[in-house]
Amino acid sequence: MTTQRVRLPDTIRLQRPALWRTDIAQLAVIPLLFTIVVIAEVLGLRAQQPLNWDETVYASQISQHAPMLWGPERARGLPLLLAPVTLLTSSAPAMRAYMAILAGIGLFLAALAWRRIRPTWVIVLGTAMFAGLSLTQNGAASILPHYWSAVGALAVVGLSLRMARFPSTRDAWLLLIAVAFTGLMRPTDVIFLTVPIAIVMAVVLKQRVRPILVAIGGGLVISLGEWLVEANLYFGGPVKRLSRASGASGGTHLNLLNNLHVLDGGRITSLHGYAGSSGAWHYPYLLIWWAFFVALVVLGVRAAYSRDGRLLARLPVICALSIYLLYSIPVRDNGRYLQPVLVLLMIPAAEGAGFLIRRWTGQRYGYAAMGAVAILVLAEFASQAPLIKARFASTGPGLSAQSAVVRHLQSAGVKPPCVITSVPRPGFVQKSEPAAYYLNCSYRWGVRKLRNLHGTLVVLTNGAARPWPYAAKWHKVSIPGQITAYIGPAPKQH
């Protein structure tokens, strides 16, 4: 019997999968499409849209412009993120396009935090559902921090769950960075996010929880440390800063149903002078979609029991409810505050959809389950179109009035150096402060006495309000929208 020798090749080449077949490439698809859609919106629907009041405050902080008034409720993360553009230009389309590109990158990086702990297709479906919301598309191109708090929250929860199963030094550092980033965007969000995580992880992991707690603690020191320093320097301490921040949102009043009206396309406020909702349901059919969405979340949590255990499976929902509670307290609500809540529910909802498909695969209802999930996702995309149109319709008059103030003051010869102030009245600062930004003036709140001013002073009043006595005989300019400008004398040349 003869034995034949099989000659092996000198080298064996391992075939790597094509890049487009890797999970990383698959996770990049939705963020890429999302970026394209948002940039198209910026160049189309929002091409002529100026920055609103909140946006001018953030955009002016690190720029060649005089910084607008900085409120106690704001945090420094967004101006830092925006600085590469604001140091070069004040163009609103340029800022929005830049933020849209970063938004896609941020969503992709947050999705990566869920690798190894969720199937790739679940993460893809979850990010697609989040990207399809009108709140998300608006937030991605806005000069506001709420979208970034949501992206940070998604990364924090994903990295925490991954460290619970696969501890690593790299993920500990990534978790610290994610917590710090989220806190620099919205300090209150990060507290209501990380406290439940720390409690749940301590209960589940016991002695093994230390790396997670150290990472979370390090991120909080960085983000809240900056907030505390600023509170002591400019706002009289952390207690006074919190009190003043509460006042900026109209005070506090617990109402767990307010945000359901917000998700229905409304805006709730009992603060005099601000646009509000009568309590009517604007788009009732949206509540039907949200009801099915909640059912998917429940199924997704149940499906994760066998892999994560009951408590860890519930962690994304626990964190979402914690932040929902936070934003059920302010009197003046807005849908953008809920973005961290929604993004944390998207992964469980996607897993719930997967549970339905797996449960009935190979059975007579398998195709029906896949069809139902597809219809639900498509219904989400279709249902958001009226909200996008309504959002632009509602912001249009305010932005037009804001632009009218700028045009009339320019025609009246107002130019730097100049100072704009307004007679205190809720909501009017939404027109007067952007006017200061676009005229390259500084803004002062409630200038009751003529002192420490550098430049021409312009006093704006709204409706029947009268200016302060010192401005009563100044040059008067009437502006459409019941706005009156009183323009002081030009400063003397020395």
C-alpha positions as CSV (number, residue, x, y, z in Angstrom):
1,M,0.0,0.0,0.0
2,T,1.5,3.3,-1.1
3,T,0.8,6.5,0.7
4,Q,0.6,9.7,-1.4
5,R,1.8,12.8,0.1
6,V,-0.4,15.9,-0.3
7,R,1.8,18.9,-1.0
8,L,0.5,22.0,0.9
9,P,1.1,25.5,-0.5
10,D,4.0,27.3,1.0
11,T,1.7,30.1,2.2
12,I,-2.0,30.0,2.9
13,R,-3.8,33.2,2.3
14,L,-6.8,34.0,4.5
15,Q,-9.6,35.5,2.6
16,R,-10.9,38.7,4.2
17,P,-14.5,39.6,3.5
18,A,-15.0,42.6,1.2
19,L,-15.3,45.8,3.1
20,W,-18.9,46.3,2.1
21,R,-19.8,42.9,3.7
22,T,-18.4,43.8,7.1
23,D,-20.6,44.8,10.0
24,I,-18.9,48.2,10.2
25,A,-19.8,48.9,6.6
26,Q,-23.4,47.8,7.2
27,L,-23.6,50.1,10.3
28,A,-22.4,53.0,8.2
29,V,-25.2,52.8,5.7
30,I,-28.0,54.5,7.7
31,P,-25.8,57.3,9.0
32,L,-24.6,58.0,5.4
33,L,-28.1,58.1,4.0
34,F,-29.2,60.2,7.0
35,T,-26.4,62.7,6.3
36,I,-27.4,63.0,2.7
37,V,-31.1,63.6,3.6
38,V,-30.3,66.2,6.2
39,I,-27.8,68.1,3.9
40,A,-30.5,68.0,1.1
41,E,-32.9,69.6,3.6
42,V,-30.3,72.2,4.6
43,L,-29.7,73.1,0.9
44,G,-33.4,73.0,0.1
45,L,-36.0,73.8,2.8
46,R,-33.6,75.5,5.1
47,A,-31.3,77.3,2.6
48,Q,-32.7,80.7,3.5
49,Q,-33.5,80.0,7.1
50,P,-31.5,82.2,9.5
51,L,-30.3,81.1,13.0
52,N,-33.0,81.4,15.6
53,W,-32.5,82.9,19.1
54,D,-31.0,79.8,20.8
55,E,-28.8,79.1,17.8
56,T,-27.3,82.6,17.8
57,V,-26.3,82.2,21.5
58,Y,-24.4,79.0,20.8
59,A,-22.9,80.1,17.5
60,S,-21.6,83.4,18.9
61,Q,-19.6,82.0,21.9
62,I,-16.4,81.0,20.0
63,S,-16.4,83.2,17.0
64,Q,-15.3,86.6,15.7
65,H,-18.7,87.9,16.9
66,A,-19.5,89.5,20.2
67,P,-20.9,86.6,22.3
68,M,-24.7,86.8,23.0
69,L,-25.9,86.4,26.6
70,W,-25.1,83.0,28.1
71,G,-27.9,81.6,30.2
72,P,-27.5,79.2,33.3
73,E,-29.4,76.5,31.4
74,R,-26.8,76.2,28.7
75,A,-23.6,74.1,28.5
76,R,-20.3,74.7,26.6
77,G,-20.1,71.5,24.6
78,L,-21.9,72.7,21.5
79,P,-19.9,75.9,21.0
80,L,-16.7,73.8,21.2
81,L,-18.1,71.3,18.6
82,L,-19.1,74.2,16.3
83,A,-15.9,76.3,16.8
84,P,-14.1,75.1,13.6
85,V,-16.8,76.8,11.5
86,T,-17.8,79.7,13.7
87,L,-14.2,80.9,13.8
88,L,-14.3,81.2,10.0
89,T,-17.8,82.3,9.1
90,S,-21.2,83.2,10.4
91,S,-23.0,81.6,7.5
92,A,-26.0,79.6,8.7
93,P,-26.0,77.1,5.8
94,A,-22.3,76.4,6.3
95,M,-22.9,75.8,10.0
96,R,-25.9,73.5,9.3
97,A,-24.1,71.5,6.6
98,Y,-21.1,71.0,9.0
99,M,-23.5,69.9,11.8
100,A,-25.3,67.5,9.4
101,I,-22.0,65.8,8.4
102,L,-21.0,65.5,12.1
103,A,-24.4,64.2,12.9
104,G,-24.0,61.3,10.6
105,I,-20.5,60.5,12.0
106,G,-21.8,60.8,15.5
107,L,-24.7,58.4,14.8
108,F,-22.3,55.9,13.2
109,L,-19.9,56.0,16.2
110,A,-22.8,55.6,18.7
111,A,-24.0,52.6,16.7
112,L,-20.5,51.0,16.9
113,A,-20.9,51.0,20.7
114,W,-23.5,48.2,20.3
115,R,-21.3,45.8,18.3
116,R,-20.9,42.4,19.8
117,I,-23.9,42.8,22.1
118,R,-26.7,43.2,19.5
119,P,-27.0,41.7,16.0
120,T,-25.9,44.1,13.3
121,W,-29.3,44.2,11.6
122,V,-30.9,45.1,14.9
123,I,-28.6,48.1,15.3
124,V,-29.2,49.1,11.6
125,L,-32.9,49.0,12.1
126,G,-32.8,50.9,15.3
127,T,-30.7,53.7,13.9
128,A,-33.0,53.8,10.8
129,M,-36.0,54.3,13.0
130,F,-34.3,57.0,15.0
131,A,-33.0,58.7,11.8
132,G,-36.6,58.7,10.3
133,L,-38.0,60.9,13.0
134,S,-38.7,64.6,12.2
135,L,-37.2,65.5,15.6
136,T,-33.9,63.8,14.6
137,Q,-33.7,65.3,11.2
138,N,-34.4,68.8,12.5
139,G,-32.0,68.4,15.4
140,A,-29.1,67.1,13.3
141,A,-28.9,70.4,11.3
142,S,-29.7,72.7,14.2
143,I,-27.2,74.6,16.3
144,L,-28.6,73.0,19.5
145,P,-27.2,70.3,21.8
146,H,-30.1,67.9,22.1
147,Y,-29.3,65.6,19.2
148,W,-25.8,65.3,20.5
149,S,-27.0,64.4,24.0
150,A,-29.0,61.6,22.3
151,V,-26.1,60.3,20.4
152,G,-24.0,60.4,23.5
153,A,-26.6,58.6,25.5
154,L,-26.8,55.8,22.9
155,A,-23.0,55.4,23.1
156,V,-23.0,55.4,26.9
157,V,-25.6,52.8,27.3
158,G,-24.1,50.6,24.6
159,L,-20.6,50.8,26.0
160,S,-21.9,50.1,29.6
161,L,-23.7,46.9,28.4
162,R,-20.7,45.8,26.4
163,M,-18.4,46.3,29.4
164,A,-20.7,44.2,31.6
165,R,-20.3,41.3,29.2
166,F,-16.8,41.9,27.8
167,P,-14.7,44.1,30.1
168,S,-11.8,45.9,28.4
169,T,-9.6,48.9,29.1
170,R,-10.3,50.3,25.6
171,D,-14.1,50.3,26.3
172,A,-13.5,51.9,29.7
173,W,-11.8,54.8,28.1
174,L,-14.5,55.0,25.4
175,L,-17.2,55.0,28.1
176,L,-15.4,57.9,30.0
177,I,-15.2,59.9,26.7
178,A,-18.9,59.2,25.9
179,V,-20.0,60.3,29.4
180,A,-17.9,63.5,29.3
181,F,-19.2,64.3,25.8
182,T,-22.8,63.9,26.8
183,G,-22.3,65.9,30.0
184,L,-20.6,68.8,28.1
185,M,-23.7,68.9,25.9
186,R,-26.4,68.6,28.5
187,P,-25.3,68.2,32.2
188,T,-28.7,67.3,33.5
189,D,-29.2,64.6,30.8
190,V,-26.0,62.9,31.8
191,I,-26.9,62.8,35.5
192,F,-30.3,61.2,34.8
193,L,-28.6,58.8,32.4
194,T,-25.7,57.6,34.4
195,V,-27.3,57.3,37.9
196,P,-29.6,54.4,36.7
197,I,-26.7,52.8,34.9
198,A,-24.5,52.9,38.0
199,I,-27.2,51.5,40.2
200,V,-28.2,48.7,37.8
201,M,-24.5,47.7,37.1
202,A,-23.8,47.7,40.9
203,V,-26.7,45.3,41.5
204,V,-25.9,43.0,38.6
205,L,-22.1,43.0,38.6
206,K,-21.4,43.5,42.3
207,Q,-17.6,43.3,42.7
208,R,-16.9,43.6,38.9
209,V,-18.6,47.0,38.6
210,R,-15.6,49.1,39.5
211,P,-14.2,49.7,36.0
212,I,-17.6,50.9,34.8
213,L,-18.1,53.2,37.8
214,V,-14.6,54.6,37.4
215,A,-15.2,55.4,33.8
216,I,-18.5,57.0,34.5
217,G,-17.1,59.0,37.4
218,G,-14.2,60.2,35.2
219,G,-16.6,61.4,32.5
220,L,-18.7,63.2,35.1
221,V,-15.7,64.9,36.7
222,I,-14.7,66.4,33.3
223,S,-18.2,67.5,32.2
224,L,-19.8,68.5,35.5
225,G,-16.5,70.0,36.7
226,E,-16.6,72.6,34.0
227,W,-20.3,73.3,34.8
228,L,-19.5,73.8,38.5
229,V,-16.6,76.1,37.8
230,E,-18.8,78.2,35.6
231,A,-21.6,78.2,38.1
232,N,-19.3,79.6,40.8
233,L,-17.7,82.2,38.5
234,Y,-20.8,83.6,36.8
235,F,-24.0,82.4,38.4
236,G,-23.5,82.6,42.2
237,G,-22.9,78.9,42.8
238,P,-24.5,75.6,41.6
239,V,-27.7,76.1,43.6
240,K,-28.4,79.5,42.2
241,R,-27.6,78.3,38.7
242,L,-30.0,75.4,39.0
243,S,-32.7,77.8,40.3
244,R,-32.1,80.3,37.4
245,A,-32.1,77.5,34.9
246,S,-35.4,76.3,36.2
247,G,-36.8,79.8,35.8
248,A,-35.6,79.9,32.2
249,S,-37.9,76.9,31.4
250,G,-40.9,78.5,33.1
251,G,-40.5,76.8,36.5
252,T,-41.4,73.3,37.5
253,H,-44.7,71.3,37.4
254,L,-44.7,67.5,37.1
255,N,-46.9,66.4,34.2
256,L,-46.2,63.0,32.7
257,L,-48.6,63.5,29.8
258,N,-47.1,66.8,28.5
259,N,-44.5,64.9,26.4
260,L,-47.2,62.8,24.8
261,H,-48.6,66.0,23.3
262,V,-45.1,66.9,22.2
263,L,-44.7,63.6,20.4
264,D,-48.1,64.3,18.7
265,G,-46.5,67.4,17.2
266,G,-47.5,69.9,19.8
267,R,-45.7,72.1,22.3
268,I,-46.9,72.5,25.9
269,T,-46.3,75.6,28.0
270,S,-48.2,77.5,30.6
271,L,-45.6,80.3,30.6
272,H,-47.1,83.6,29.6
273,G,-45.8,85.0,26.3
274,Y,-44.6,81.8,24.8
275,A,-46.3,79.8,22.1
276,G,-48.2,76.9,23.5
277,S,-50.7,74.2,22.9
278,S,-54.3,74.1,23.9
279,G,-54.1,70.5,24.8
280,A,-55.6,69.2,21.6
281,W,-54.1,66.2,19.8
282,H,-52.7,67.5,16.5
283,Y,-52.1,64.2,14.8
284,P,-54.0,61.5,16.6
285,Y,-52.8,58.8,14.2
286,L,-49.3,59.3,15.4
287,L,-50.3,58.0,18.8
288,I,-51.4,54.7,17.1
289,W,-47.9,54.4,15.7
290,W,-46.3,55.1,19.1
291,A,-48.5,52.5,20.7
292,F,-47.2,49.8,18.3
293,F,-43.7,51.2,18.9
294,V,-44.1,50.7,22.7
295,A,-45.3,47.2,22.1
296,L,-42.2,46.4,20.1
297,V,-40.0,47.9,22.9
298,V,-41.7,45.5,25.4
299,L,-41.1,42.5,23.1
300,G,-37.5,43.6,22.6
301,V,-36.8,43.7,26.3
302,R,-38.4,40.4,26.8
303,A,-36.3,38.9,23.9
304,A,-33.1,40.2,25.6
305,Y,-33.8,38.4,28.9
306,S,-32.1,35.2,27.9
307,R,-28.9,37.0,26.7
308,D,-28.5,39.8,29.2
309,G,-30.7,38.9,32.2
310,R,-33.8,40.7,33.3
311,L,-32.2,43.9,34.7
312,L,-29.6,44.5,32.0
313,A,-32.2,43.8,29.3
314,R,-34.3,46.6,30.8
315,L,-31.4,49.1,31.2
316,P,-32.0,51.1,27.9
317,V,-35.7,51.5,28.9
318,I,-34.8,52.4,32.5
319,C,-32.5,55.2,31.3
320,A,-35.1,56.4,28.8
321,L,-37.7,56.6,31.4
322,S,-35.3,58.5,33.7
323,I,-34.7,61.2,31.1
324,Y,-38.4,61.3,30.3
325,L,-39.1,62.0,33.9
326,L,-36.5,64.8,33.8
327,Y,-38.4,66.5,31.0
328,S,-41.8,66.0,32.5
329,I,-40.9,68.6,35.1
330,P,-40.3,71.9,33.2
331,V,-43.3,73.9,32.4
332,R,-42.1,74.8,29.0
333,D,-41.5,71.7,26.9
334,N,-40.2,71.0,23.4
335,G,-39.9,67.8,21.5
336,R,-36.2,68.2,20.9
337,Y,-35.6,67.5,24.6
338,L,-36.9,63.9,24.1
339,Q,-34.3,62.8,21.5
340,P,-32.2,60.9,24.1
341,V,-35.4,59.1,25.3
342,L,-36.4,58.1,21.8
343,V,-32.9,56.9,20.6
344,L,-32.6,54.6,23.7
345,L,-35.9,53.0,22.9
346,M,-35.0,52.3,19.3
347,I,-32.6,49.4,19.9
348,P,-35.2,47.5,22.0
349,A,-37.9,48.3,19.5
350,A,-35.7,46.9,16.7
351,E,-35.0,43.8,18.7
352,G,-38.8,43.4,19.3
353,A,-39.3,43.4,15.5
354,G,-36.6,40.8,15.2
355,F,-38.4,38.7,17.9
356,L,-41.6,38.7,15.9
357,I,-39.8,37.7,12.7
358,R,-37.8,34.9,14.4
359,R,-40.9,33.7,16.3
360,W,-42.9,33.1,13.1
361,T,-40.2,32.3,10.6
362,G,-41.0,29.0,8.8
363,Q,-44.6,29.2,9.9
364,R,-47.7,30.4,8.1
365,Y,-47.4,33.8,9.7
366,G,-43.7,34.4,8.9
367,Y,-44.2,36.6,5.9
368,A,-47.1,38.4,7.7
369,A,-44.7,39.3,10.6
370,M,-42.0,40.6,8.2
371,G,-44.7,42.6,6.3
372,A,-46.0,44.1,9.5
373,V,-42.6,45.2,10.6
374,A,-41.9,46.7,7.2
375,I,-45.2,48.5,7.2
376,L,-44.5,49.9,10.7
377,V,-41.2,51.3,9.6
378,L,-42.6,52.8,6.4
379,A,-45.5,54.2,8.3
380,E,-43.0,56.0,10.6
381,F,-41.3,57.6,7.6
382,A,-44.6,58.7,6.0
383,S,-46.1,60.0,9.3
384,Q,-43.2,62.3,9.9
385,A,-43.7,64.3,6.7
386,P,-46.6,66.4,8.1
387,L,-44.5,67.2,11.2
388,I,-41.6,68.4,9.1
389,K,-44.0,70.7,7.1
390,A,-45.7,71.9,10.2
391,R,-42.4,72.7,11.9
392,F,-41.3,74.9,9.0
393,A,-44.7,76.5,8.9
394,S,-44.7,77.3,12.6
395,T,-41.1,78.8,12.6
396,G,-41.5,80.8,9.4
397,P,-43.4,83.8,10.9
398,G,-41.0,84.2,13.8
399,L,-38.0,84.1,11.6
400,S,-39.6,86.5,9.1
401,A,-40.2,89.0,12.0
402,Q,-36.6,88.5,13.1
403,S,-35.3,89.3,9.6
404,A,-37.5,92.3,9.4
405,V,-36.0,93.8,12.5
406,V,-32.5,93.3,11.0
407,R,-33.5,94.9,7.7
408,H,-35.1,98.0,9.3
409,L,-32.3,98.6,11.7
410,Q,-29.8,98.4,8.9
411,S,-31.8,100.8,6.8
412,A,-31.9,103.2,9.9
413,G,-28.1,103.2,9.9
414,V,-27.4,100.9,12.9
415,K,-23.9,99.4,12.6
416,P,-21.1,98.4,14.9
417,P,-20.2,99.4,17.5
418,C,-23.7,99.0,18.8
419,V,-25.7,97.6,21.7
420,I,-29.2,96.2,21.4
421,T,-31.5,95.7,24.4
422,S,-35.3,95.1,24.8
423,V,-37.9,95.9,27.3
424,P,-38.3,92.6,29.2
425,R,-41.2,90.6,27.9
426,P,-41.4,86.8,27.6
427,G,-40.6,85.6,24.1
428,F,-39.5,89.0,22.7
429,V,-35.8,88.1,23.2
430,Q,-36.4,85.5,20.5
431,K,-36.4,88.5,18.0
432,S,-34.1,91.0,19.7
433,E,-31.1,88.8,20.4
434,P,-30.9,87.4,16.9
435,A,-31.1,91.0,15.6
436,A,-28.0,91.8,17.6
437,Y,-26.2,88.8,16.2
438,Y,-26.9,89.6,12.6
439,L,-26.1,93.3,13.0
440,N,-22.8,92.3,14.8
441,C,-23.9,94.2,17.9
442,S,-23.6,93.1,21.5
443,Y,-26.7,92.3,23.4
444,R,-27.6,93.5,26.9
445,W,-30.6,92.3,28.9
446,G,-32.9,95.1,30.2
447,V,-30.6,98.2,30.1
448,R,-32.5,100.5,32.5
449,K,-29.6,103.0,33.0
450,L,-27.2,104.5,30.5
451,R,-23.8,103.3,31.8
452,N,-20.9,101.1,30.7
453,L,-22.2,101.1,27.1
454,H,-19.9,101.1,24.1
455,G,-21.7,102.1,20.9
456,T,-25.1,103.1,19.7
457,L,-27.8,101.8,21.9
458,V,-31.0,100.5,20.4
459,V,-34.1,99.8,22.6
460,L,-36.7,97.4,21.1
461,T,-40.2,97.2,22.4
462,N,-43.1,95.0,21.4
463,G,-46.8,95.8,21.2
464,A,-47.9,98.6,23.5
465,A,-44.8,98.4,25.7
466,R,-43.1,101.7,26.3
467,P,-39.3,102.2,26.3
468,W,-37.4,103.3,29.4
469,P,-37.7,107.1,29.9
470,Y,-34.2,107.8,28.7
471,A,-35.1,106.5,25.2
472,A,-38.6,108.0,24.9
473,K,-37.4,110.9,22.6
474,W,-34.9,109.0,20.5
475,H,-35.3,108.3,16.8
476,K,-38.2,106.0,16.5
477,V,-38.5,103.2,13.8
478,S,-41.7,101.2,13.4
479,I,-41.1,97.6,12.3
480,P,-43.8,95.2,11.1
481,G,-45.0,92.8,13.8
482,Q,-45.8,95.6,16.3
483,I,-42.1,96.1,17.0
484,T,-40.7,99.6,17.7
485,A,-37.0,100.5,17.8
486,Y,-35.7,103.5,19.6
487,I,-32.2,104.4,18.3
488,G,-29.9,106.4,20.5
489,P,-27.3,108.9,19.3
490,A,-24.1,107.7,17.8
491,P,-21.2,107.5,20.3
492,K,-18.9,110.6,20.3
493,Q,-15.6,110.1,18.5
494,H,-12.5,110.7,20.7
